[in-house]
Amino acid sequence: LSGETLLQFLSKVDEALMGRHVYIFFDQFEEFVIKLSEVKQDEFARELADCVADTSIPVHFIFSLRSDYFGETTALRKRLKDRVGGEYLVRSLKVDEARRAIVGPLERFGITYQDGLVDAILQHLGSSEVDSPQLQLVCAKLFHTLPERSKQVTFAHYQKLGETKGIITDYLKQVLHDQKIIPPNQDKAATYILSARVTLDG
């Protein structure tokens, strides 16, 4: 990419894929605003606008970002003008939606949950609404730590991981330590600050 524009690169991709549709996902796009200088942001916006304007290439762009950073993308959206498609707010899941999100993906692998376990997980995640990031963390951990050839997620397995609270706490510790975001001597202070930022509704 260093020697050509994004449009030139995607033109080659289009040629190699013989006109098939390509979908490019930008997850956690708030990092674009947080980490890149205005010069870099403008450079990207200019190249992206060129790609979006060229309707001969079947490339589609999907951006996901935290809603509190959406306003920071105004300059990018202005440059794209009327080419921006739908904007969708991803809300918390209702209990029945969360149940389908827990059970559905594992069904494809022929994996089930022990009777009553899904209800227990839902109860630990929330009473009327469930935050999808927390649900994702819990389900991913349950799946990736499942014993080999096992076809059922059991209460014993869930409890061994510390249930929902333990899984989320371990994830936080892993992110802080493995990525060396917080020096070891500041671990307690960081934990206190993060705990203080938890809202009253959890």
C-alpha positions in Angstrom: 0.0 0.0 0.0 2.9 2.4 0.5 3.3 2.9 -3.2 -0.3 3.3 -4.2 -3.6 4.8 -3.1 -6.3 2.8 -1.5 -8.4 3.0 -4.6 -5.6 1.6 -6.8 -5.1 -1.2 -4.3 -8.8 -2.1 -4.2 -9.0 -1.9 -8.0 -6.4 -4.8 -8.0 -8.4 -6.6 -5.4 -11.5 -6.3 -7.5 -9.7 -7.6 -10.5 -8.3 -10.6 -8.6 -11.8 -11.4 -7.2 -13.4 -10.9 -10.6 -16.0 -8.4 -9.5 -17.2 -10.2 -6.4 -18.4 -7.9 -3.6 -15.9 -7.1 -0.9 -16.9 -6.0 2.6 -14.3 -4.2 4.8 -15.1 -3.9 8.5 -13.5 -1.2 10.7 -14.1 -2.4 14.3 -13.5 -0.1 17.3 -13.3 2.8 14.9 -13.1 5.2 17.8 -9.4 4.4 17.9 -9.1 6.3 14.5 -10.2 9.4 16.4 -8.2 8.7 19.5 -4.9 7.6 18.1 -4.5 9.3 14.7 -3.4 12.9 14.1 -5.8 15.2 12.2 -3.4 15.0 9.2 -3.6 11.2 9.1 -7.4 11.3 9.6 -7.8 13.7 6.7 -5.5 11.6 4.5 -7.6 8.5 5.2 -10.9 10.4 4.7 -9.7 11.6 1.3 -8.7 8.2 0.1 -11.8 6.6 1.4 -14.0 9.2 -0.3 -12.3 8.4 -3.6 -13.1 4.7 -3.1 -16.7 5.4 -2.2 -17.2 7.7 -5.1 -16.0 5.0 -7.6 -19.1 2.9 -8.0 -17.4 0.6 -10.5 -15.7 -1.3 -7.7 -18.1 -3.4 -5.5 -16.5 -2.6 -2.2 -18.6 -1.8 0.9 -17.3 -0.3 4.2 -18.8 -0.9 7.6 -17.7 1.0 10.6 -18.4 0.2 14.3 -17.6 2.6 17.1 -18.7 3.7 20.5 -21.6 6.2 20.3 -19.8 8.8 22.4 -17.2 9.1 19.6 -19.7 9.3 16.7 -19.7 13.1 16.7 -15.9 13.0 16.2 -16.5 11.5 12.8 -18.3 14.5 11.4 -15.5 15.6 9.1 -15.2 12.1 7.7 -18.9 11.8 7.0 -19.0 15.3 5.4 -16.2 14.3 3.0 -18.2 11.2 2.0 -21.3 13.5 1.5 -24.4 11.6 0.4 -22.6 8.3 0.1 -23.0 7.4 3.7 -25.6 4.6 4.1 -27.5 3.6 7.2 -26.5 4.4 10.7 -27.5 1.9 13.3 -27.4 2.1 17.1 -26.6 -1.2 18.7 -28.6 -1.3 21.8 -28.6 -3.7 24.7 -30.2 -7.1 24.1 -33.5 -8.1 25.5 -33.5 -11.4 27.4 -34.9 -13.5 24.5 -32.4 -12.0 22.1 -29.5 -12.6 24.5 -30.7 -16.2 24.9 -30.5 -16.7 21.1 -27.1 -15.1 21.0 -25.8 -17.5 23.7 -27.3 -20.7 22.3 -27.3 -20.1 18.5 -23.6 -20.0 17.6 -22.8 -23.2 19.5 -25.6 -25.1 18.0 -23.7 -24.9 14.7 -20.9 -26.9 16.3 -23.4 -29.4 17.9 -22.7 -28.0 21.4 -25.4 -27.6 24.0 -25.7 -26.1 27.5 -26.6 -28.1 30.5 -30.2 -27.6 31.5 -30.7 -24.4 33.5 -27.2 -23.0 32.7 -28.4 -20.4 30.1 -30.9 -19.1 32.6 -28.2 -18.8 35.2 -25.9 -16.9 32.8 -28.7 -14.5 31.8 -29.5 -13.9 35.4 -25.8 -13.0 36.1 -25.6 -10.8 33.0 -28.7 -8.7 33.7 -32.4 -8.9 34.6 -34.2 -7.2 31.7 -31.4 -6.2 29.3 -28.0 -7.6 28.5 -24.9 -5.7 27.3 -23.6 -7.5 24.3 -19.9 -7.0 25.0 -20.2 -8.7 28.4 -22.2 -11.5 26.8 -19.5 -11.9 24.1 -16.8 -12.2 26.7 -18.6 -14.8 28.8 -19.6 -17.0 25.8 -16.2 -16.8 24.1 -14.5 -17.8 27.3 -16.9 -20.7 27.8 -16.3 -21.9 24.2 -12.5 -21.5 24.0 -11.9 -23.2 27.4 -14.3 -26.1 26.7 -12.5 -29.5 27.0 -11.6 -31.1 23.7 -14.4 -33.2 22.1 -16.8 -31.9 24.8 -20.3 -31.3 23.4 -21.9 -29.6 26.4 -21.1 -26.5 28.5 -21.8 -27.6 32.1 -22.4 -25.8 35.4 -19.1 -27.2 36.6 -17.2 -25.6 33.7 -18.9 -22.3 34.2 -18.3 -22.3 38.0 -14.7 -23.3 37.5 -14.2 -20.1 35.5 -15.7 -18.0 38.3 -19.1 -17.6 36.6 -19.8 -14.3 34.8 -18.1 -12.1 37.4 -14.9 -14.2 37.4 -14.7 -14.3 33.6 -15.1 -10.6 33.2 -12.6 -9.8 36.0 -10.1 -12.2 34.5 -10.5 -10.6 31.1 -9.8 -7.1 32.7 -6.7 -8.4 34.4 -5.5 -10.1 31.2 -5.9 -6.9 29.2 -4.1 -4.8 31.8 -1.2 -7.2 32.3 -0.7 -8.9 29.0 -0.7 -5.7 27.0 1.5 -4.0 29.6 -0.9 -1.0 29.8 -0.5 -0.6 33.5 2.9 -1.0 35.3 2.7 -3.7 38.1 3.3 -1.1 40.8 0.1 0.8 39.7 -2.1 -2.3 39.5 -4.1 -1.5 42.7 -4.6 2.1 41.8 -5.8 1.2 38.3 -8.2 -1.4 39.7 -9.6 1.2 42.1 -10.0 3.8 39.4 -11.8 1.4 37.0 -14.0 0.2 39.8 -15.0 3.7 40.7 -16.1 4.3 37.1 -18.6 1.5 37.2 -22.1 3.1 37.0 -24.8 2.5 39.6 -26.6 0.1 37.3 -23.4 -2.0 36.9 
